[in-house]
Amino acid sequence: MTVSVDPAAESDPRRSALAALYLEHERLAIGGGTLLAFLLVWEAFGRSGLIDPLFISSPIRVAQAGWELMRDRDFWNDLGVSGREFLLGYGAAVAVAIPLGLAIGLSRRAQYMLSPFVDTLNAVPRVTLLPLIIIWLGIGIWSKVVVVLLGAVIPILINTQSGVKTSEARFIRLARSFQASRIKIFTSIILPGTVPFIFTGLKYGAGRALLGVVVGELYASTSGLGHMIADAGNTFQTDVVLFGVLIFMATGLVVVSLLDRLERRFEIWRPHVR
């Protein structure tokens, strides 16, 4: 099989360098170009007068509203409150879900004991528990932390448990034939095989955690980005609402990107697949 090579590309080193640079950053180029085209079309519709700006606003108006908000001290207070709720609730969910998921996956008795609670909590929409949480903990930060915890803990736990259950039985049998201890089997076979499932749960749980922040602050709160979005919606400030949504969206993308980088560091032993 022969591969054709463009003679012009071979004779022009700058063209070859640009082609290599594009291939290296192809994902960024395509994704960024698509996003830019979407924003341009959105702005064009906003300026055309075909759509009432009260309902959709435009990228420039959203950016202007964001600039005005960032000059307000209350905005940074709301951002700090929502950030603390997310970090505390998500961190607690990770600390609880991963050990419990590993325990349920490794122990049949632990599964019999804890699975009814896990299945029940997974079946019940956590939002329906919010009134009870507000009654127990009030409208302060800790009620939102519990909502975030309940939203994120189940996806992480279930994915971790599934990862343990899918461990290669032939590898475990081979390790036992060499008299490997249970700890050695866990650290060398089960845990490395569970890492992709754990990170999948962490990414999905991050989205559930952000949803918990928004829902908790929309329902009962005196501060936070969710409270800011609710107030802006009540006064028809569409650009402020969209800027608040943009902050949550950017936070989710950043968290997932950081988890992707961390996952790659844990999976350096895996073969590279394009």
C-alpha positions in Angstrom: 0.0 0.0 0.0 1.5 3.3 -1.0 0.9 6.7 0.7 0.9 9.8 -1.5 2.8 12.8 -0.2 2.2 16.3 -1.3 5.5 17.5 -3.0 4.7 21.1 -2.1 4.4 20.2 1.6 7.8 18.5 1.4 9.4 21.4 -0.3 7.9 24.0 2.0 9.0 23.4 5.7 6.8 26.2 7.0 3.7 24.4 5.5 4.8 21.1 7.0 5.3 22.8 10.4 1.8 24.4 10.2 0.3 21.0 9.3 2.0 19.3 12.2 0.9 22.1 14.6 -2.7 21.7 13.4 -2.7 18.0 13.9 -1.3 18.5 17.4 -4.1 20.9 18.3 -6.8 19.5 16.0 -9.3 19.0 18.8 -8.9 22.6 20.0 -9.1 24.0 16.5 -12.3 22.2 15.6 -14.0 22.7 19.0 -13.0 26.3 19.2 -14.1 27.0 15.6 -17.5 25.4 16.2 -18.0 27.4 19.4 -17.0 30.6 17.7 -19.4 30.0 14.8 -22.2 29.3 17.4 -21.5 32.6 19.2 -21.5 34.5 15.9 -24.8 33.1 14.8 -26.3 33.8 18.3 -25.1 37.4 18.2 -26.4 37.8 14.7 -29.9 36.6 15.7 -29.7 38.9 18.8 -28.9 41.9 16.6 -31.4 41.1 13.9 -34.4 41.9 16.0 -36.1 38.6 15.1 -35.9 37.4 18.7 -36.8 39.5 21.8 -33.6 40.1 23.8 -35.7 39.7 26.9 -35.8 35.9 26.2 -32.5 35.1 24.7 -30.1 38.1 25.1 -26.8 37.9 23.1 -23.1 37.0 23.8 -22.0 40.7 24.0 -24.8 41.6 26.4 -24.0 38.5 28.6 -20.3 39.6 28.6 -21.3 43.1 29.6 -23.5 41.9 32.4 -20.7 39.6 33.6 -18.3 42.5 33.6 -20.7 44.6 35.7 -21.3 41.7 38.1 -17.5 41.2 38.6 -17.2 44.8 39.8 -19.8 44.1 42.5 -18.6 42.7 45.8 -21.8 40.7 46.3 -21.1 38.7 43.3 -17.7 37.5 44.7 -19.5 36.6 47.9 -22.1 34.6 46.1 -19.3 32.9 44.1 -17.4 32.0 47.3 -20.5 30.6 49.0 -21.3 28.3 46.0 -17.7 27.3 45.7 -17.5 26.2 49.4 -20.8 24.3 49.1 -19.5 22.4 46.0 -16.0 21.7 47.4 -17.3 20.5 50.8 -20.2 18.4 49.4 -18.2 16.9 46.5 -15.2 16.2 48.7 -17.4 14.4 51.3 -19.0 12.4 48.5 -15.6 11.2 47.2 -14.4 10.4 50.7 -17.6 8.3 51.4 -18.4 6.8 48.1 -15.0 5.3 47.0 -14.3 3.3 50.2 -18.0 2.1 50.3 -18.0 1.2 46.7 -14.8 -0.8 47.1 -16.2 -2.5 50.2 -19.5 -3.4 48.5 -17.7 -4.8 45.5 -15.2 -6.8 47.5 -17.5 -8.2 50.2 -20.7 -10.1 49.5 -21.9 -9.5 53.1 -21.3 -5.7 52.8 -23.3 -5.8 49.6 -26.2 -7.5 51.3 -26.1 -5.0 54.1 -25.7 -1.7 52.2 -27.2 -2.4 48.8 -30.8 -1.8 50.0 -29.9 1.7 51.1 -27.9 2.5 48.0 -30.6 1.2 45.7 -33.3 3.2 47.6 -31.3 6.4 47.6 -30.6 5.9 43.9 -34.3 5.4 43.1 -35.5 8.4 45.1 -34.9 11.8 43.5 -32.7 13.6 45.9 -34.5 16.9 45.3 -37.6 15.5 47.1 -35.5 15.2 50.3 -34.6 18.9 50.1 -37.5 20.1 52.3 -36.6 17.7 55.0 -32.9 18.8 54.8 -34.0 22.4 55.1 -36.1 21.6 58.1 -33.2 19.8 59.8 -30.3 22.1 58.9 -31.9 25.4 58.0 -31.1 27.5 54.9 -27.4 27.9 55.7 -24.5 26.4 53.9 -24.7 23.0 55.5 -28.1 22.1 54.0 -26.6 22.8 50.5 -23.5 20.7 51.4 -25.8 17.7 52.2 -27.7 18.2 49.0 -24.5 18.2 47.0 -23.3 15.2 48.9 -26.4 13.2 48.2 -26.3 14.1 44.6 -22.7 13.1 44.0 -22.3 10.1 46.3 -24.5 7.6 44.4 -22.9 7.9 40.9 -19.4 7.6 42.4 -20.3 4.6 44.6 -22.1 2.6 41.9 -19.3 3.1 39.4 -16.7 2.1 41.9 -18.7 -1.0 42.8 -19.1 -1.9 39.1 -15.4 -1.5 38.6 -14.6 -4.0 41.3 -17.2 -6.5 39.9 -15.6 -6.4 36.4 -12.1 -7.3 37.6 -10.5 -10.0 35.5 -11.1 -13.4 37.2 -8.3 -15.0 35.2 -5.8 -12.5 36.6 -7.0 -13.1 40.1 -6.8 -16.9 39.7 -3.3 -16.5 38.3 -2.2 -14.4 41.3 -3.7 -16.9 43.8 -1.8 -19.7 42.1 1.4 -17.8 43.0 0.2 -17.5 46.6 -0.4 -13.7 46.3 -2.0 -12.2 49.4 -5.4 -10.5 49.4 -3.8 -7.1 49.8 -1.4 -7.8 46.9 -4.3 -8.9 44.7 -6.3 -5.8 45.6 -3.5 -3.3 45.0 -2.1 -5.0 41.9 -5.2 -6.2 40.1 -8.5 -5.0 41.5 -7.7 -1.4 42.2 -5.9 -0.6 39.0 -8.7 -2.2 37.0 -11.2 -0.1 39.0 -9.5 3.3 38.3 -11.4 4.0 35.0 -14.7 3.3 36.7 -13.9 5.5 39.6 -13.0 8.4 37.4 -16.2 7.9 35.4 -18.1 8.2 38.6 -16.2 11.2 39.7 -17.0 13.0 36.4 -20.6 12.1 36.5 -20.8 13.0 40.2 -19.3 16.4 39.6 -22.2 17.3 37.4 -24.6 16.0 40.0 -22.8 18.0 42.6 -23.2 21.3 40.6 -26.8 20.5 40.1 -27.2 20.1 43.9 -25.6 23.5 44.4 -28.1 25.2 42.0 -31.1 23.3 43.3 -30.3 24.0 46.9 -29.7 27.7 46.4 -32.8 28.1 44.2 -35.0 26.4 46.8 -34.0 28.2 49.9 -31.0 30.5 50.2 -30.0 34.1 50.8 -26.7 33.9 48.9 -24.9 31.9 46.2 -24.9 31.9 42.4 -28.2 29.9 42.4 -29.8 32.6 44.5 -28.4 35.3 42.1 -29.8 33.4 39.1 -33.2 33.1 40.8 -33.3 36.8 41.6 -32.2 37.7 38.0 -34.9 35.4 36.6 -37.6 37.1 38.8 -36.6 40.5 37.4 -36.2 39.3 33.8 -32.5 39.9 33.7 -31.8 37.3 31.0 -28.2 38.3 30.5 -27.4 37.8 34.2 -29.2 34.4 34.2 -27.1 33.3 31.3 -23.9 34.5 32.8 -24.6 32.5 36.0 -25.4 29.4 33.9 -22.1 30.1 32.0 -20.2 30.0 35.3 -21.6 26.6 36.3 -20.9 25.3 32.8 -17.3 26.5 32.9 -16.9 25.0 36.4 -18.1 21.6 35.2 -15.8 21.7 32.2 -12.8 22.6 34.3 -13.5 19.9 36.9 -13.9 17.2 34.2 -10.7 18.4 32.4 -8.7 18.2 35.7 -10.1 14.7 36.3 -9.1 13.7 32.8 -5.5 14.9 33.4 -5.4 13.1 36.8 -6.8 9.9 35.2 -4.1 9.9 32.6 -1.5 10.0 35.3 -3.0 7.0 37.0 -3.2 5.1 33.7 0.3 5.5 32.3 0.6 1.7 32.2 -2.3 1.3 29.8 -1.6 1.1 26.0 -2.3 4.3 24.1 -5.4 4.0 21.9 -6.3 6.7 19.3 
